[in-house]
Amino acid sequence: DVRNALISVFQYWIGALDIDGFRVDTIKHVEHEFWQVFTPAMRSYAKSIGKENFFIFGEAFDGRDDLLGSFTQNDEMDSVFYFSQKFQVFDSIFKWGNATKNFEGLFNERWNKHRDGSALGEGESPRYGTVSGVKDADGNVLSPQQIMVNFMDNHDLPRFLYEQPDKNALKNALSLMFTMDGIPCIYYGTEQNFSGGNDPANREALWTSNYDTENETFRHISKVAALRAKYAPLRRGDLNIVWSTDHVGEESDAGILAFERTYKNERMLVVINTNKNHASQTSFEGTAMKTNFAAGTNLVNVFPGSEGKSYTVSGDGTLEIELPAQTAAVLAVK
């Protein structure tokens, strides 16, 4: 009776308010069996009134990737807030300067591999489901891994700038959020450099903030959002990591993360230097980054503020570029 009542109420509001999706709170405190009934009922009703792509994603406040993934199995959520990435990437790498290899390890786990990239063995369960109830612009069914909801600030945790008042680190983390796969989610006030601590200090009043649309963080979000809107591979493309590193000190590649985004016949390269102390490059001890671009391909940087610099892929497909501390480049075929 409780399940049926909740289904009826939530279906009613989809139609009454023309809702296009649900962000569902505290999903880990409800049994899986409920979601296996509730979410198909929402999708079915939405389709009956012409909503073919009703999006249902859940909030499970937990850093365990396997727990997050469990809610995308068996017709449950289309996606979840990517808490494991919040802790292992945005906090660990960008805030505290840990290795970019952490990004690659988490990425492999998300795609049902071990942290070292090896395939799951017999009897080992994948973390995430294989299909969601959502399709892309071409009508292809998306997997939960493709539509993870990426965030770095929210209402339950201290803001990024509270624990590390480094606006360059914040902007660099935002550069990753808007160039990687998944759905970027900005918590209000991040663009105003809010720096509140634990709840309720992280729920500052926006209406008394003398809202500033000219500060560097606001302008940066605006520019990287426009970049993502302009280039389809940044929104819809597959992601392939071509360089990450364990180095965090004075090594030549310390802090470098590089990945390609591909969509249909278009390929782009994103390179980010997370190192706070020095310029780093996509090579180490004579080994340069191997790309999937053809030899001789001319690439140009289209990242806001550093547009125009061009690079040529070597005959063996490698590419060596250097970036200043806490900066990013997005390279497109010229």
C-alpha positions in Angstrom: 0.0 0.0 0.0 2.8 2.4 0.8 4.6 1.7 -2.4 1.5 2.2 -4.5 0.7 5.4 -2.7 4.1 6.9 -3.3 4.0 5.8 -7.0 0.7 7.5 -7.4 1.8 10.7 -5.8 5.0 11.0 -7.8 3.3 10.1 -11.1 0.8 12.8 -10.4 3.4 15.5 -10.0 5.1 14.6 -13.3 2.0 15.4 -15.2 0.8 18.3 -13.0 4.0 20.3 -13.2 5.5 18.9 -16.5 8.5 17.5 -14.7 11.3 16.1 -16.8 13.2 14.1 -14.2 13.6 13.3 -10.5 16.6 13.8 -8.2 15.9 11.3 -5.5 17.2 11.9 -2.0 18.9 9.5 0.4 18.3 6.4 -1.8 20.6 4.1 0.3 18.1 4.3 3.2 15.4 2.6 1.2 15.4 -1.0 0.2 16.4 -1.9 -3.4 13.2 -3.7 -3.9 11.3 -0.5 -3.7 13.3 1.3 -6.3 12.9 -1.8 -8.6 9.2 -1.0 -8.6 9.2 2.8 -8.3 11.5 3.8 -11.1 10.0 1.6 -13.8 6.6 3.0 -12.8 7.9 6.6 -13.2 9.4 5.8 -16.6 6.2 4.1 -17.8 4.0 7.0 -16.7 6.3 9.6 -18.2 6.3 7.8 -21.6 2.5 7.6 -21.5 2.4 11.4 -21.5 5.1 11.8 -24.2 8.2 12.1 -22.0 10.6 9.5 -23.6 13.7 10.6 -21.7 12.6 11.0 -18.1 15.8 11.1 -16.1 16.0 9.6 -12.5 19.2 9.9 -10.6 19.8 9.3 -6.9 21.8 10.6 -4.0 23.6 8.1 -1.9 25.9 10.0 0.4 28.8 7.5 0.4 32.3 7.2 -1.1 32.0 3.5 -1.8 31.8 3.1 -5.6 30.3 -0.4 -5.4 27.5 0.9 -3.2 26.7 3.8 -5.6 26.8 1.4 -8.5 24.3 -1.0 -6.8 21.6 1.5 -7.2 21.9 1.5 -11.1 21.3 -2.3 -11.3 18.0 -4.0 -11.9 16.1 -1.1 -13.5 16.7 1.2 -10.5 18.4 4.6 -11.0 19.5 5.9 -14.4 22.5 7.5 -12.6 23.8 8.7 -9.2 25.6 11.6 -7.8 29.3 10.6 -8.2 30.4 10.8 -4.6 33.4 8.5 -5.1 34.8 10.9 -7.7 34.1 13.9 -5.4 36.4 12.3 -2.7 38.9 10.5 -4.9 39.4 13.1 -7.7 38.1 16.6 -6.9 39.2 16.5 -3.3 42.2 14.1 -3.5 43.8 15.4 -6.7 42.8 19.0 -7.1 42.4 20.0 -3.5 45.2 18.1 -1.9 47.6 17.4 -4.7 47.5 13.7 -4.9 48.3 11.5 -7.9 46.3 11.8 -11.1 46.6 8.0 -11.3 43.6 8.0 -8.9 41.4 9.3 -11.7 42.4 6.4 -13.9 41.8 3.9 -11.2 38.3 5.1 -10.4 37.5 5.4 -14.1 38.5 1.7 -14.7 36.4 0.6 -11.7 33.4 2.6 -13.1 33.7 0.7 -16.4 33.7 -2.7 -14.6 37.4 -3.2 -14.5 39.9 -3.5 -11.7 41.8 -0.4 -10.7 44.8 -1.5 -12.7 42.6 -1.8 -15.8 42.4 -5.6 -15.9 39.0 -7.2 -16.7 36.8 -8.6 -14.0 37.2 -12.4 -13.4 34.5 -15.0 -13.3 32.1 -14.5 -10.5 33.1 -10.8 -9.9 30.2 -8.5 -10.1 30.2 -5.2 -12.2 29.8 -2.0 -10.2 27.3 -0.3 -12.4 24.3 -1.4 -14.6 24.6 -1.7 -18.3 21.6 0.4 -19.5 19.6 3.3 -18.2 16.2 4.6 -19.2 17.8 7.5 -21.0 18.8 7.9 -24.7 21.2 10.3 -26.4 20.4 12.6 -29.3 20.9 9.8 -31.8 18.5 7.5 -30.0 21.1 5.2 -28.4 20.4 3.9 -24.9 23.0 5.3 -22.4 24.6 3.4 -19.6 24.8 4.8 -16.1 28.6 5.2 -16.5 28.0 7.7 -19.3 25.6 9.9 -17.4 27.2 10.1 -13.9 26.3 13.4 -12.2 29.7 15.0 -11.4 29.9 17.5 -8.5 32.5 19.0 -6.1 30.3 21.1 -3.7 27.0 20.2 -2.2 24.7 21.0 0.8 26.1 18.2 3.0 29.8 18.8 2.8 32.3 21.7 3.4 32.8 23.7 0.3 35.9 23.2 -1.8 37.3 26.6 -0.8 36.7 26.1 2.9 39.3 23.4 3.2 41.6 24.7 0.5 41.2 28.4 -0.2 42.9 28.1 -3.6 40.8 29.6 -6.4 43.2 28.3 -9.1 42.7 24.8 -7.8 38.9 25.3 -7.9 39.0 26.6 -11.5 41.2 23.7 -12.6 38.8 21.2 -11.0 35.9 22.9 -12.9 37.9 22.6 -16.1 37.9 18.8 -15.6 34.2 18.7 -14.7 33.2 20.5 -18.0 35.5 18.5 -20.3 35.0 14.9 -18.9 32.1 12.6 -19.6 29.0 12.7 -17.5 26.8 15.6 -16.4 28.3 18.6 -14.6 26.4 19.8 -11.5 27.3 23.1 -10.0 26.1 23.8 -6.4 24.8 27.4 -6.1 27.4 29.8 -4.7 30.5 28.0 -6.1 30.5 30.6 -8.8 30.5 33.2 -6.0 33.5 31.6 -4.3 31.5 30.7 -1.3 33.6 28.9 1.3 31.3 27.7 4.0 32.2 24.8 6.3 30.0 22.0 7.6 26.2 22.2 7.3 24.6 24.7 7.8 27.6 26.9 7.1 27.7 25.6 3.5 24.2 26.8 2.8 25.0 30.5 2.6 22.3 33.0 1.6 22.8 33.9 -2.0 20.4 36.8 -1.9 22.6 38.8 0.5 25.8 38.1 -1.3 26.1 41.2 -3.6 26.0 38.8 -6.6 29.1 39.2 -8.7 29.1 38.1 -12.4 32.6 39.5 -13.0 34.7 37.4 -10.6 37.2 35.0 -12.1 35.3 31.8 -11.0 32.0 33.0 -12.4 33.7 33.9 -15.7 35.6 30.6 -15.8 32.4 28.6 -15.4 30.7 30.6 -18.1 33.6 30.0 -20.5 34.1 26.3 -20.0 30.3 25.8 -20.2 30.3 27.6 -23.6 33.3 25.4 -24.7 31.4 22.2 -23.7 28.3 23.5 -25.6 30.4 24.2 -28.7 32.1 20.9 -29.1 30.0 17.7 -29.2 32.8 15.4 -28.1 33.0 17.2 -24.7 29.3 16.6 -24.1 28.7 13.2 -25.6 32.0 11.6 -26.5 33.7 8.5 -25.1 36.7 9.1 -22.8 40.1 7.4 -23.2 42.9 8.2 -20.8 46.2 8.7 -22.5 48.3 9.9 -19.6 48.1 9.8 -15.8 50.9 9.6 -13.3 51.8 8.6 -9.7 54.2 11.5 -9.6 53.4 14.5 -7.3 56.8 16.0 -6.7 59.4 17.6 -9.0 59.1 15.0 -11.8 58.5 16.3 -15.3 55.0 14.9 -15.5 53.9 15.5 -11.9 50.2 16.3 -11.9 49.5 15.6 -15.5 46.2 14.1 -16.6 45.3 13.7 -20.3 42.4 12.1 -22.1 40.8 12.0 -25.5 37.1 12.6 -26.1 35.7 11.0 -29.3 32.2 11.4 -30.8 31.4 10.0 -34.2 34.3 11.1 -36.4 35.6 13.9 -34.1 38.4 13.5 -31.6 39.7 16.1 -29.1 42.5 16.0 -26.5 42.2 17.4 -22.9 45.3 18.0 -20.9 45.3 19.2 -17.3 48.2 20.1 -15.0 47.0 19.7 -11.4 50.4 20.4 -10.0 50.3 23.5 -7.8 54.1 24.2 -7.9 55.5 24.0 -11.4 54.9 23.5 -15.1 54.6 19.8 -16.1 54.6 18.0 -19.4 53.2 14.9 -21.1 56.4 12.9 -20.9 58.7 11.3 -18.4 62.3 10.1 -18.8 62.2 10.1 -22.6 58.7 8.5 -22.9 56.1 10.9 -24.4 52.3 10.6 -24.4 50.9 8.3 -27.1 47.8 9.6 -28.7 45.3 8.1 -31.2 45.7 11.0 -33.7 47.3 10.2 -37.0 51.0 11.3 -37.5 51.3 14.9 -38.6 47.8 15.9 -37.2 47.9 19.6 -36.4 46.1 20.4 -33.1 45.1 23.8 -31.8 44.3 24.8 -28.2 40.8 26.1 -27.9 40.7 26.4 -24.2 39.4 29.8 -23.0 42.3 32.2 -22.3 45.0 30.2 -24.1 43.5 29.8 -27.5 45.6 29.6 -30.7 48.7 27.7 -29.7 49.2 24.7 -32.1 50.9 21.4 -31.8 51.8 18.7 -34.3 51.5 15.0 -33.6 54.8 13.1 -34.1 55.3 10.3 -36.6 54.9 7.7 -33.9 51.6 9.3 -32.7 53.2 10.9 -29.6 52.7 14.4 -28.4 54.6 16.3 -25.8 53.2 19.5 -24.5 53.9 21.5 -21.4 51.4 23.4 -19.2 51.9 25.9 -16.4 50.8 24.9 -12.9 47.1 24.5 -12.4 46.1 25.0 -16.0 44.3 23.1 -18.8 44.4 22.8 -22.6 41.7 21.4 -24.9 43.1 20.6 -28.3 41.0 20.3 -31.5 42.1 19.3 -35.0 43.0 22.4 -36.8 
